[in-house]
C-alpha cells in the first residue's frame, strides 16, 4: 500500500510518500514554517511525490495528523486529506499526534510503557499513556502542568514529547515539536478507515474567541 502522509499539526508542515509493504519512505518534503501551512502544503505534496517517483494516482490511502495541536494547522491538514481522498476516490485516515510521538518513543523504551506530553501552552499539557506495544492505556486529555506532575509522579516508563520537561522536571529542556511524518504514514497504513476517520481532535477550546461585546444583533 502506498500512503500519502500529511502533518500540519504544529509548527512543521511535512509530507511523506510511504510504502507499507517495504516500510520505506519513498519521498518526503516539508519545512518548519510556524505559519502559512495552507499556502505551502500542496507544494510539499508535489515535491514528495516527485521525490518518490509516484503520481497522485498511485496513492492508495491518505493519512493525516488530527491533533491535538494547532487549531489552524489541524484544520488545514484534515481539509486537505479529505479533499484529496474525495478527488482520488481513496480512503483517508486520521492519526493522533500523541500516538505518533509514542511510536517514536517505543523504539528506545526497552519494553517499558510510554507517556506522551505535548506542550499545550498556557501552563497546560496534552497527555496520553501507552503500553509497550503502543496501545493507549488511557484517553487523551489536557491537564494543567501541576495536575500532570501530581498524577504521573513516579511514572515507571519513558516520558517524551515537547512537554515532557514540564511533567518531569529532571528531563532535558523542551525538545523539537516537529512530528515524524514517517510515523504518521506507518500508523496510517495500519489504521482501519472505517473507525479512523480524519476528524480534528481538540482537547480544549480555541485560543482566539469572538469579541461578543462588538457583535451586532440581527434584526
C-alpha positions in Angstrom: 0.0 0.0 0.0 1.3 3.5 -0.9 0.4 6.0 1.7 0.5 9.8 1.4 1.0 11.2 4.9 0.4 14.8 5.9 1.3 16.7 9.1 0.3 20.3 9.8 -0.5 19.9 13.5 2.3 22.1 14.8 5.0 24.5 13.5 6.1 21.9 10.9 4.4 21.2 7.6 5.5 17.8 6.3 4.6 15.3 3.7 5.8 11.7 3.0 5.1 9.0 0.5 5.4 5.6 2.2 5.3 2.0 1.0 3.8 -0.1 3.7 5.0 -3.4 2.2 8.7 -2.5 2.4 8.2 0.0 5.3 10.2 2.5 3.3 9.7 6.3 2.9 9.8 6.8 -0.9 9.9 10.6 -0.8 9.3 13.4 1.6 9.2 17.2 1.8 8.4 19.9 4.3 9.7 22.7 6.5 9.3 24.2 10.0 7.1 27.0 8.9 5.5 28.3 12.1 2.7 29.7 10.0 1.5 29.5 6.4 0.7 25.8 6.2 -2.2 26.3 3.8 -0.1 28.1 1.3 2.7 25.5 1.3 1.1 22.2 1.9 0.3 21.2 -1.7 3.7 22.4 -2.8 5.2 19.9 -0.4 2.8 17.2 -1.6 4.1 17.8 -5.2 7.7 17.7 -4.0 7.3 14.4 -2.0 5.5 12.7 -4.9 8.3 13.8 -7.3 11.0 12.5 -5.0 9.1 9.2 -4.7 8.7 8.8 -8.5 4.9 8.3 -7.9 1.9 10.3 -9.1 -1.2 11.0 -7.1 -3.0 8.2 -9.0 -0.6 5.7 -7.3 -1.7 6.7 -3.8 -3.8 4.1 -2.0 -4.5 5.9 1.2 -4.1 9.4 2.8 -3.1 9.7 6.4 -3.2 12.9 8.4 -2.5 14.1 11.9 -5.7 15.2 13.6 -4.3 16.6 16.8 -4.1 17.6 19.5 -2.1 20.6 18.3 -2.5 23.9 16.4 -6.2 24.5 15.7 -5.5 26.2 12.4 -2.9 23.7 11.3 -5.1 20.7 12.1 -8.0 22.2 10.1 -5.6 22.7 7.1 -4.4 19.2 7.2 -7.7 17.5 7.7 -9.4 19.6 5.0 -6.5 18.7 2.5 -6.7 15.0 3.4 -10.5 14.9 2.9 -10.2 16.8 -0.4 -7.5 14.5 -1.8 -9.5 11.4 -0.7 -12.6 12.7 -2.4 -10.8 13.6 -5.6 -8.9 10.3 -5.8 -11.7 8.1 -4.5 -9.3 6.6 -1.9 -9.7 6.3 1.9 -8.3 8.9 4.3 -7.5 8.1 8.0 -6.7 10.3 11.0 -3.7 9.7 13.3 -3.3 11.3 16.7 -0.2 13.3 17.3 0.1 11.6 20.7 0.2 8.2 19.1 2.8 9.4 16.6 5.1 10.6 19.4 4.5 7.4 21.3 5.5 5.3 18.3 8.9 7.1 18.2 9.4 6.7 22.0 8.7 2.9 21.8 11.9 2.4 19.8 14.0 3.4 22.7 11.7 2.4 25.6 13.1 -1.1 26.0 9.7 -2.7 26.6 8.5 0.0 29.0 5.3 1.9 28.8 5.5 5.5 27.5 3.8 8.7 28.5 3.5 11.4 25.8 3.3 15.0 26.9 2.8 17.8 24.3 3.3 21.4 25.4 -0.2 23.0 25.0 1.0 26.4 26.2 -1.0 28.4 28.9 0.6 26.2 31.6 -1.1 23.1 30.2 0.0 19.8 28.5 -1.8 17.3 26.3 -1.2 13.8 27.7 -1.8 10.2 26.9 -0.2 7.0 28.2 0.6 3.9 26.1 1.8 0.4 26.9 4.9 -1.2 25.5 3.1 -2.3 22.3 1.9 1.2 21.5 -1.7 0.6 22.6 -3.3 3.5 24.5 -4.0 2.8 28.2 -6.0 6.0 28.7 -7.8 8.7 26.9 -6.0 11.8 25.5 -6.6 14.8 27.8 -5.5 18.3 28.6 -4.2 18.9 32.1 -2.6 21.8 34.0 1.2 21.2 34.4 0.6 20.9 38.2 -2.1 18.3 37.8 0.0 16.3 35.3 3.0 16.3 37.7 0.9 15.0 40.5 -0.8 12.3 38.6 2.3 10.9 36.9 4.8 11.3 39.7 6.9 8.2 39.8 5.7 7.0 36.3 7.5 3.8 35.6 8.3 4.2 32.0 9.6 6.7 29.4 8.2 10.2 29.2 8.6 12.1 25.9 7.2 14.8 23.7 7.6 18.6 23.6 6.0 18.9 27.1 7.9 16.1 28.8 10.2 18.5 30.7 7.1 20.2 32.2 5.8 16.9 33.6 9.1 15.6 34.8 11.5 18.4 35.9 14.6 16.2 35.7 14.2 15.7 31.9 16.2 17.8 29.4 14.8 21.1 28.1 12.0 21.1 25.6 12.8 19.0 22.5 11.7 19.7 19.0 8.0 20.0 18.4 8.3 18.5 14.9 6.3 15.4 14.2 7.8 12.4 12.4 5.7 12.2 9.3 7.1 8.7 8.5 5.5 7.5 11.7 2.2 9.2 10.6 2.4 7.1 7.4 3.2 3.9 9.3 0.3 4.3 11.8 -2.0 5.4 9.0 -1.3 2.3 7.0 -2.3 0.1 9.9 -5.4 2.1 10.8 -8.9 1.0 9.9 -10.6 3.5 7.6 -14.0 2.6 9.0 -13.1 3.7 12.5 -10.3 6.2 12.0 -12.0 9.0 10.0 -9.9 12.2 9.8 -11.7 14.3 12.4 -9.9 17.0 14.4 -9.0 16.0 17.9 -9.4 19.2 20.0 -8.9 18.8 23.8 -9.8 22.4 24.6 -11.4 25.5 23.1 -9.5 27.7 20.7 -7.2 30.5 22.0 -8.9 33.1 19.7 -12.5 33.8 20.6 -15.0 36.2 19.1 -15.5 39.5 20.9 -19.1 39.2 21.9 -19.2 42.8 23.1 -18.8 44.0 19.5 -21.4 41.7 17.9 -24.2 43.3 16.1 -27.6 41.9 16.9 -29.6 40.6 14.0 -33.0 42.2 13.3 
